[in-house]
Amino acid sequence: MKRQTLAAIVASVFALAACGQQAADKPAENAASVEAAASAASQAADTPSSELPVIDAVVTHAPEVPPAIDRDYPAKVRVKMETVEKTMKMADGVDYRYWTFDGDVPGRMIRVREGDTVEVEFSNHPTSTVPHNVDFHAATGQGGGAAATFTAPGHTSTFSFKALQPGLYIYHCAVAPVGMHVANGMYGLILVEPKEGLPKVDKEFYIVQGDFYTKGKYGEQGLQAFDMDKAVKEQPEYVVFNGHVGSIAGDNALKAKAGETVRMYIGNGGPNLVSSFHVIGEIFDKVYVEGGKLINENVQSTIVPAGGSAIVEFKVDIPGSYTIVDHSLFRAFNKGALGQLKVEGEPNPEIMTEKLSDTVYQPEGASAPAAPASAASAANAYE
Ligand SMILES: [Cu+2]
């Protein structure tokens, strides 16, 4: 089918849908129109992938998110991926030999539409020491494409899959030992938007948690090697967002303005730990549970399984620095799983005041307390 033919079908779907709306007072005619529209839509969805319009995917490094899909018809979306083994900073003074998709952890975020055919051109850099591949959790079929993309250093493989079901999905390397490839940073997210799209929000962010296993203890300086024993025991030295300590904190903090709606696409590469994802001082208005269709509301912390995802949405009402954590708190404050969302705007004391008073508290029969030297540091514990 040529592009024009497809466009004609898409146009006719809209024409029929519009016709259906106008004819609401004529049930029989309306039903016929809806049926015809559904038939045309399914015809468009069944278009062989070789006849789909071809477009190049817009992909982004974390925490950026590719733009929303503005198509209402399926396409063949070309995605180029390159695996690179690369030394990068894990924390201040700590380096690690990461294995990456496209040079960073997580790999780039991919965004397609339900029904699209995703055509993957998968290259393994000539300097790689081992083969790599990719298992798309968004794909239906053996291994999620792992065998089709198994690629030796200095080679390129291609394959394609149809994004049959909407949702937010992890992709990861699946070459043995799989746990090690994933522990070295080989994961990312692909969003398959539902045909009708997602509601508009003001800000979108891409965050993937991962656990890392270094020979040296947390913070030990220098180039750190992977520790298989700690990985098997599931005792990481580092638990981080977006591959590195501080990747979304301090100067790299995420930013929004009071009154804006924020959507976070959260992944968990693992390989081992389940995340209890939480934003301190916020309540998720909506959670797309495990990145699927089920929506929960008014959620404080959400589970993100290893090899899984969640989409969280919330409106930031008042300014502040909102700390992003895995609420298994020693991971946050001792292993690196800590980020920040900095919100600018006008304070609203109706929603939360600043401290209004601090007076001596003396229960009946108790002696006067010592000077409240620790009060300030206690108040700042989450900053
Ligand atoms: Cu790999």
Residues whose N, C-alpha, C, O or C-beta is under 5 A from the ligand:
A	BS01	CU	P131 H132 N133 C173 V175 H181 M186
